[in-house]
Every structure is written in C-alpha cells, then in structure tokens.
Amino acid sequence: MYVAVKGGERAIDAAHAWLAEERRGDPAIPELTVAQIREQMALAVNRVMAEGSLYDPDLAALAIKQARGDLIEAVFLIRAYRTTLPRFGASRPVDTAAMAVDRRVSATFKDLPGGQVLGPTFDYTHRLLDFALMAESEVPPAPTAAAAAEPVPHVTGLLDRDGLIEAEPPGEDAPADLTRTPLELPADRALRLQALTRGDEGFVLSLAYSTQRGYGRTHAFVGELRIGRVAVEVELPELGFAVEIGEVELTECETVNQFKGSKTEPPQFTRGYGLVMGQSERKAISMSLVDRALRWQELGEDFTGAPAQDQEFVLSHCDNVQATGFLEHIKLPHYVDFQSELELVRRLRAEATALREAAE
Amino acid sequence: MSAPRTPSRAMPPQDRAARPGNRPDRKGTAVSDYNFAYLDEQTKRMIRRALLKALAVPGYQVPFASREMPMPYGWGTGGVQVTAACLTPGDRLKVIDQGADDTTNAVSIRRFFQRTAGVAVTERTADATVIQTRHRIPEQPLTEAQILVYQVPIPEPLRFLEPRETETRKMHELEEYGLMHVKLYEDIARHGEIATSYAYPVKVEGRYVMDPSPIPKFDNPKLADNPAIQLFGAGRESRIYAVPPYSQVVSLDFEDHPFVASKADHDCDLCGASESYLDEVITDDRGSRMFVCSDTDFCNARQAAGHRGRLSAQEVA
C-alpha cells in the first residue's frame, strides 16, 4: 500500500479547525478578552511588544490570545503583521532623561537626585503563592504620592560630569534599520543594540549571565534602572517643529563597568546600555551586560573567546523567530535528502563489508 | 515565452497609510488588505534589484533585506519572497516540496499565493510559468518561459567548514575554495568516495562555488545549461542568488573521482520509470518497501500515458 503523505489540503484544514478548538479550551469557561490579557498579563504583552518590535499593547494581547499563550508564537504573529505596515517616518530620539518614571533605582548610589523609586516591582515580594487570587477579589488601592515635578537626571550623567565615565560620542543621525537592510558584520553599536532589544529574552539573559560567571566578565554595576513613559515626537515638515504623537513605556538600564585604562587613557568607568519597550527589566539589564561585553574591541580589551564577546555569534542567534523557525523546520519532510543519505550509507556499508570479507 | 512578464504596476499598492486605523479584519484574514502577492511594491522592488544583481553575478550570494513572512523561517520564506517578487497576475504557479505537489507545505505555500495574488495554479510542470520548489528539480526539462525558485536553508556552501560569515565572504572574494576541496578529498580518503549526497556543491560559470540547496545530487546535472531562470532565496539568512539560463554549472569533483548523479537502483513501482529520482516507501514492518517517483506530476503523467510499474496492479491509496 502506498502510504506517502496525501490529502495535504484536508489535513491542513482539519488541523486548523482542531487548533481553533484547542485554543478556546472548555467552552463552559468564559473566554478571555483581549483587554483582559492586555491589562492582567501586561508583562507578557510587554515581552511580545519588545521582541515583536511593535509598540501596540492591543495587538500584542491579541497575538498572545491567538498563540494560546506561546509567547514566541505571539512575537512571530506581531512580526509578520509589522512587516506589512507602511513607514511614515522616524520619530525624534526619545529623551529618557525626561521620562516620567514609575521606577528608578540605582545600585551605585545610596541616594541621588530624583531619589530611589521602587515602583511596582516583584523584587521584595516573598514568592508565596497567593491563594486568594484563585478567587476574584477587589484589590485595595495602593497609596499614592505626588509625582516629582523635577526631571530625574541620569546617574551616568552625574559620573560624566567628573570625567569618571567614558564620554558617549554622539551617534549617527539615522541609525541603520535592521528590518530594512540586511545585517552586515561587523555591525556598529547602534545596530547591535537594535538586534539585542528585539532578541530573545532567554537567550540574552543567558549570555549576560555567562559574562557574570566569567565568560567575558565586565564587572557590571547597575548604575541605573528606570521604567516609565516617554513622549514620542515627530518632526512635521509642514510645520517645521516637532509634535508629540503619543507616549511609550520603556525600560532603560545603564551599567557602569570597570576599565583598567590603557597607556593613553587613564582608568575610568565604561558603559553598557539596555533599552527595551515596555516594562522588561530582566531583558534591559541583560542587554546592557551583553552590550558591554560586545564592546571589547573598541575598549582595547582581550577577546577571550567568550560567546558574549562574539558579535557574529550573538547577533546571528539572538532572534527567536529566526531560531524557532529554523529549528522547527526539521520536522518538515526531508525524505528526498534522507533517501540520498540512505543510499550513500548502504553503498558505503556494502563496500566496507566486501572489503572485510575479502580480507578474511 | 508564453506569458509576457511585466511588472505588476497595473495593481497599485494598497496604501493603508491612506486609511488610518484600518487594520486587517480581526475576525479573519482580510486578504484584500494586502498588496498583490502579499509584499508591498517597495519591498518587491528591493527584491527584484537583488535578483537582477544575482543574475548578473551568477552564483554570488546577494544580501537582501529579507522580510518577516507570515510563515516561519525554515518553511520557505526566502523562496516565497522571491516568488512574490516574480509573480505577475498572468502567471501560473506550481509549488512542490520533495518533488510532490501534495505535501503539506507545498499545499500551504500554493494556497498562500492563491489567496494573496489570486494567480492560477497548476500541478503540471509544463503548464507552470513559475515553479517554487523545495529539495527537487522537476524531472521534465524546463523551458525559457519558466522560472524555478528554490527554497534555501543555508545558502553558504562553505558554512559547515567555516561558521563565520565574515570569513566565508572573504573566501568567496578571493576565490579561496581550497577548504572545500580538502573536505571532498578527506571524504574520499575516509570512505572511498565523496560522502555528500545532497546539497552537493557546484561551481557556477567557473567562478563562485554555490550551494544548490538541499536537492539530491541526482538533480545537480539539471542545474547546468538549463533554459529556465533559476533563483534561490534564503529568507532567514537574507541571501538571494541565481543561475541564469544556459549557465555552466559544474559539480565539484576530482579527475580520478568524477561526480556521479546517483539514485536508488530501482524502477518506479507505479510508472516503471528508470530515469527518475525515487522515494523509498516502507510498506510494512517486515522490511517490504516500494520505490516511487518523488516527482508526482512526472509519475502521474507517465501512468496516464499507460506506463505501469511493478506494483501498478495493486490499488493505490
């Protein structure tokens, strides 16, 4: 009997119908709304926006719902949608110094202008399952305080004033766009940061962790971590000035790292930078560590062979949509190639057997 | 040439910028919201430029700004982008995977273009103007009126000898292919023959060593002197390359170990063909197997013409 894959169309239709049913789950349980996901699964929504490179909480929530909670699949849905969107233009660089911070902590100074603001963090929660959440309940309102009127200056700016940290040379006006031009290696820092900010959180986290454990160690301190909203401004040629078109929530991390100095440069601190859409603290810290590790060459450090120092390795493998696609494609039919391998192995075995028999 | 190939300017890009807030219908996929063949015209133009460059420098891997497609990387996003950039409303498309029109991914890609481009489709090799393929070249010889689009996973023939792109590009620049010859020689030293059975490296027009995509080496001779335009798209790796019509394509070998295009030493059990590439199908758990053409259109056409194989008498499911 001939058993090769037939009836592909019918199989695909049936699989899609079944998938839709599985996605819905037990129809006796009320269906999740996109708004519920957006509001109550906000960190998942943030991750999908960050790795999908599209700031739209509603669409990210929809993608999570459609992907049955598989965040990489949701990122993929967002990316595939994003690629069809027209480009109106570029915004002005957002000013994170003017951020309305919900959270701002520095690990390098006990107190500093703008103060330490814990914000809505898991950091000091005890990780005990809260069984009260199994029932629906009202949340008592959190205490509030007046928002700080003054902008919150960057910690690295304070260090910069004393020349203690490397100067940040101004970048090019318009950085290259990873999604519109093929990545060419070596990539400049702007492009590396672009790849890292949309890179897989798990991958970037593990790489950052590896630098902490000695594979390309950079002795990072979190100079500052801030989460909040910044205004997005667009220059309108007709008007001749910039207009605010909205706000985005960002997480920014600046690390302060040791630098021993060289023959020409006195010792000073160096920078690692992380900026991620939404509230994505783990990712922003990871990104800043990997960014710093990737800068070994410009800072005259040694290449120790650590993965996090190797930009071709990092940039080629940090994208989870690419990675998951190529990984999973090996489940597609390969029987033509396997057949040719089968014949080769049979032939080689026959030759080896013949040789052995001839020798005996 | 049958259908004249003109750019699809007749269909204006649907600029959703002009309709603010208009997103694809969230209840279902509103295909009308997408441009002809899915990609916007600017993207197609970018891909066409890469294609022209690739045709001008046969076998050279042209970087292109590969887009995220609505199917996963590894499923043929490179081939799909190349096909999208080549299709015109008058085209007739054939999509094969492993030589077959009815494998699930071939079905899925064919449907994608039916939905987004509304082009006619066919399973008959001779009737197609554009053929997208994964892992095979059709048995029936192609013509000047046809484009063959290959899906490519790893475009770099030197990749498994040298993992760094920065290095392999330099090796191509300098025409430094010694590493490849050493690899083939080591195969012979170890196994008595070159132990590469698919994605067998070729040299195009005496210059660039090229990965012909994971086609079985049986198909390699068809790359050479082919009247059709052969285009290769690697989406995840952002590379396009091409073999123009009637190009010289030589499978790498040694004088004393010449290249052999091998296949299973059988005839097709359904159509009796002795010259086509065969799939081995295991038919029970006692070692029985049958061999059938991997090219389903070729096999069906032969059976329709009255050719019979060893197992033709049996009813085929």
Chai-1 contact restraints between the chains, C-beta under 6 A:
chainA,res_idxA,chainB,res_idxB,connection_type,confidence,min_distance_angstrom,max_distance_angstrom,comment,restraint_id
A,M1,B,T283,contact,1.0,0.0,6.0,A-B,restraint_1
A,M1,B,A317,contact,1.0,0.0,6.0,A-B,restraint_2
A,Y2,B,V316,contact,1.0,0.0,6.0,A-B,restraint_3
A,Y2,B,A317,contact,1.0,0.0,6.0,A-B,restraint_4
A,A4,B,V281,contact,1.0,0.0,6.0,A-B,restraint_5
A,V5,B,T103,contact,1.0,0.0,6.0,A-B,restraint_6
A,K6,B,D102,contact,1.0,0.0,6.0,A-B,restraint_7
A,G8,B,D102,contact,1.0,0.0,6.0,A-B,restraint_8
A,G8,B,T103,contact,1.0,0.0,6.0,A-B,restraint_9
A,G8,B,T104,contact,1.0,0.0,6.0,A-B,restraint_10
A,G8,B,V107,contact,1.0,0.0,6.0,A-B,restraint_11
A,E9,B,V107,contact,1.0,0.0,6.0,A-B,restraint_12
A,I12,B,T104,contact,1.0,0.0,6.0,A-B,restraint_13
A,R79,B,E68,contact,1.0,0.0,6.0,A-B,restraint_14
A,A80,B,E68,contact,1.0,0.0,6.0,A-B,restraint_15
A,A80,B,P70,contact,1.0,0.0,6.0,A-B,restraint_16
A,T83,B,R67,contact,1.0,0.0,6.0,A-B,restraint_17
A,T83,B,E68,contact,1.0,0.0,6.0,A-B,restraint_18
A,P86,B,A17,contact,1.0,0.0,6.0,A-B,restraint_19
A,R180,B,A65,contact,1.0,0.0,6.0,A-B,restraint_20
A,T181,B,A65,contact,1.0,0.0,6.0,A-B,restraint_21
A,P182,B,P63,contact,1.0,0.0,6.0,A-B,restraint_22
A,P182,B,F64,contact,1.0,0.0,6.0,A-B,restraint_23
A,P182,B,A65,contact,1.0,0.0,6.0,A-B,restraint_24
A,P182,B,S238,contact,1.0,0.0,6.0,A-B,restraint_25
A,L185,B,E165,contact,1.0,0.0,6.0,A-B,restraint_26
A,L185,B,T166,contact,1.0,0.0,6.0,A-B,restraint_27
A,E312,B,R164,contact,1.0,0.0,6.0,A-B,restraint_28
A,Q322,B,Y73,contact,1.0,0.0,6.0,A-B,restraint_29
A,Q322,B,R236,contact,1.0,0.0,6.0,A-B,restraint_30
A,G325,B,P72,contact,1.0,0.0,6.0,A-B,restraint_31
A,G325,B,Y73,contact,1.0,0.0,6.0,A-B,restraint_32
A,G325,B,G74,contact,1.0,0.0,6.0,A-B,restraint_33
A,F326,B,Y73,contact,1.0,0.0,6.0,A-B,restraint_34
A,F326,B,G74,contact,1.0,0.0,6.0,A-B,restraint_35
A,F326,B,R236,contact,1.0,0.0,6.0,A-B,restraint_36
A,H329,B,G74,contact,1.0,0.0,6.0,A-B,restraint_37
A,L332,B,N105,contact,1.0,0.0,6.0,A-B,restraint_38
A,P333,B,Q98,contact,1.0,0.0,6.0,A-B,restraint_39
A,P333,B,T103,contact,1.0,0.0,6.0,A-B,restraint_40
A,Y335,B,Q98,contact,1.0,0.0,6.0,A-B,restraint_41
A,Y335,B,D279,contact,1.0,0.0,6.0,A-B,restraint_42
A,V336,B,Q98,contact,1.0,0.0,6.0,A-B,restraint_43
A,V336,B,H135,contact,1.0,0.0,6.0,A-B,restraint_44
A,V336,B,R136,contact,1.0,0.0,6.0,A-B,restraint_45
A,V336,B,P216,contact,1.0,0.0,6.0,A-B,restraint_46
A,V336,B,S294,contact,1.0,0.0,6.0,A-B,restraint_47
A,D337,B,Y198,contact,1.0,0.0,6.0,A-B,restraint_48
A,D337,B,P214,contact,1.0,0.0,6.0,A-B,restraint_49
A,Q339,B,D279,contact,1.0,0.0,6.0,A-B,restraint_50
A,Q339,B,E280,contact,1.0,0.0,6.0,A-B,restraint_51
A,S340,B,S197,contact,1.0,0.0,6.0,A-B,restraint_52
A,S340,B,Y198,contact,1.0,0.0,6.0,A-B,restraint_53
A,S340,B,P216,contact,1.0,0.0,6.0,A-B,restraint_54
A,E341,B,S197,contact,1.0,0.0,6.0,A-B,restraint_55
A,E343,B,A264,contact,1.0,0.0,6.0,A-B,restraint_56
A,L344,B,S197,contact,1.0,0.0,6.0,A-B,restraint_57
A,L348,B,H191,contact,1.0,0.0,6.0,A-B,restraint_58
